[in-house]
Amino acid sequence: MTKPDKFVIIDDDVTATMLYSLILKHSLDRNLVVHCFNDPAEGVNFIENELKQTEENSQTVLFLDIDMPLITGWDVLDLIVKMEDHVKNQLSIFMLSSSIAPADKSRAINHHLVADFIEKPLTAEKVRDLVKL
Amino acid sequence: MHPDDLPVFIENIQYILQTASSSIYNEHRLRHKNGNYVWCEGSITNMLHEPNVNAIVSNFRDITQRKKAEEKLIKANRLYAFISAINKSIVHYKDEKELLQKACAIAIEIGKFKTAWIAMMNEEGKLELVCFRGDNALSVQIQKLLKEEVKSGVFESSSVAKALRAGTPAISNNVLTDPAMNFLRKEFVSSGVSSNLVCPIKKSGQVVGIFSFNSEIMNFFDEAEIGLLEEATEDVSFALEVFEKENRHQQAEEIIIKNENRFRSLIEHSKDLKTLTSKEGVLIYGSPSVTHLLGYSTEEYINKSAFDFFHPDDLPDLIKNRNLILDIPGKSFEFQYRILHKNGNWIWCQGTLTNMLHEPGIQAFVSNFQDISKNRELNKRLRLATTSAGIGIWDWDIVNNHFHWDERMYKLYQIDEKQFGLVFNGWTARLHEEDRAQAIMQIQNAILGMQEYNTEFRIVWNDRSVHYVQASGIVERDSKGTAIRMIGANWDITEKRRKEEEREKITADLIQRNKNLEQFSYMVSHNLRAPVANILGFAELMSYKNINPDVILESVKGMSNAAHKLDTVIKDINQILQAKTIISESREDVDFQHLIDDISLSIDNILKNKNVTIRTDFNNVGKIVSVKAYLHSILYNMIINSVKFHKPDVPPDIEIKSFRTTNGVQLIFKDNGIGIDLERHQGNLFGLYKRFHPHIEGKGMGLFMIKTQVETLGGKISINSEVNKGVEFTLDFENNQL
């Protein structure tokens, strides 16, 4: 993976989004812009509107929490599937979960839009690994 | 003078010529002018010596009448002798042919007839010459006549045919002139026959033959003679009839004897006991099996009163039933009585008693019975077995749609015979509506041979209570395979089914609880792990080199947040576990209205601030036996929920009502809040940490806790809601269940 242009985190846990934002900045670039959304609906809106305007070869990484009230990570995935290819082609999606249920992991890695499943917490090592990809 | 008398007359004349004035008696016939001879008697006297007479004087008078009478007497004597001889031989002879031959012989020898013959009908209805006395030539000619080997009309006009037709004697007093004698005239004349009489021989009024008498004397048969000969013939007829009757009687007797032997042998060898008793009840006969079964020798019971042998408890019934048929010939009744064995034991016997007093050959009550003590014993055992096992036995005569139920069946269905009606519909009427069609179909399938009859169904008693019955049965078929009878058993499995249902319920409950626990542990681990993961994340972040002090400060804040979160979750779990622990608090009468008043008072501030209305109606059920603290917590959480999720511009309005259900008490809790999208959240509604309204503060604990507590009290909770149309909870508590 070339160095991504954008990082987006969707997680209802405020503490978690703060932590991942700090870890990303620390492990990649202090001045990195990380877009955090505690409301999944806002996150979905941002992705759709923002990526429509960027070039197709730009790269955006999405860290998506699975277990959220009302709109879950899976619901967000469903919404992204319906978006235009131009948007989808720019996305690398990593599902995040503190879940220890194996069902979630297999469901995630079998989804065609999902790059990988990451067990919380996100660490600098994990970030560096995935960026190397 | 008749030539026959002339020699005697001349002799007499010569005798008196020898002596002057001598006289002699003389009988002679003189010819009348008309040619007939007249019998005369008189005296002839020699008057030759008398100068004035000088002649033989004959002095005579007509004696024809006297003479004829004399002749008749002789003839009559002869005929009487004939009849007498015939009758003697009738007594003497036992065989038809012998008798007839003798009769012919007597007619010649004693009756002094010139010829006599008898012809009898053979099996084909043709006359056959049985015996003949006289000229051979005549016999040949007669046989020709009888075989009708003659010109047509000859036989029909013959005296034989006449006698056959009329059934009365046919007389021909002059064979020379009678046209009926045409055919036999020549032979008659040559054998010296002048008169002919044919008498019919009868059996039971039917002409079966003829007896022909032939005399050399013309005009032989006058009225008297005909009468006598008819009589003689009738005597022969009678004798023949007697022979036949005797013969028939003998045959009949032989048949009777044969049948009797056969019957006797049947009786003597049959296992069944047969007795004959008089009208008064005295034993007249007993088959050998009586001795075999009951131990008495014939002498020990014959001429004894049958009543002495019956069990005292059965005797009144026997006498009653016997009296009922006493005056009805042929009537019988079936019985099951105990009969005394010689050794003092009572033997159960089953059979029939029939009134045969009117039967000439019997004139008694006929009893036909057999030992059923073994059956009785088996039945008793079976009944014991079925009774103790609660099994009812039924027997269905399919052809006549007639049922037999034993006592247990009636007990099982809690009806009497009249209500059942002993018909198929009487049974189906008792079946539970939902099981009826299936139960009937199973019977039909069994009858059709499609499946064995072994099934379960519910029945409904008169008191509307429902009972489970297990049934099995077998079908009996005739030689064509048609079902004619079905026998089966029913037994109550209500208790078994109740236990099964209870077990099923417990199992389902356990499965649900297990599922809940799984869910709980998953939720717990997830919710514990989320803050733990955050803490781990911050800890790692702080360990990085060249870390910005601002980041460390933020990390400490983040860690603190996560630790608090962790603490909250652990407290929640503690609360949940407490709610789930078996409540030791004793149940008490909880007044719904008091409960709501208590809750209202404790959150008076909130209610007033939010302008909440709580309307209650506990008129149907005011109280419930339950754990007060739990009910309090449940209703408190529900009210708080309603206040929390009210529509922005509409003050909360809560309605709580109670109802009585078949199983217990129901509470309906209704609000006018924002509601929940049930279609979307159905599976998660009562889940832990499930939140459906992110803009409203909450942990997703409320409904989970409510459900946990309701279930701990042994109740059930369900929800009905639409977005913006409020929520309606239904809480069901089973009676006195905890």
Interface residues (C-beta under 8 A of the other chain):
Chain A: D12 D13 V14 T15 A16 M18 L19 Y20 L22 I23 H26 R30 D39 D67 P69 L70 S98 S99 I100 A101 K120 P121 L122 T123 A124
Chain B: Y522 S525 H526 R529 A530 P531 V532 A533 N534 L536 G537 F538 E540 L541 Y544 I547 N548 V551 E554 S555 G558 N561 A562 K565 K690 R691 F692 H693 P694 G700
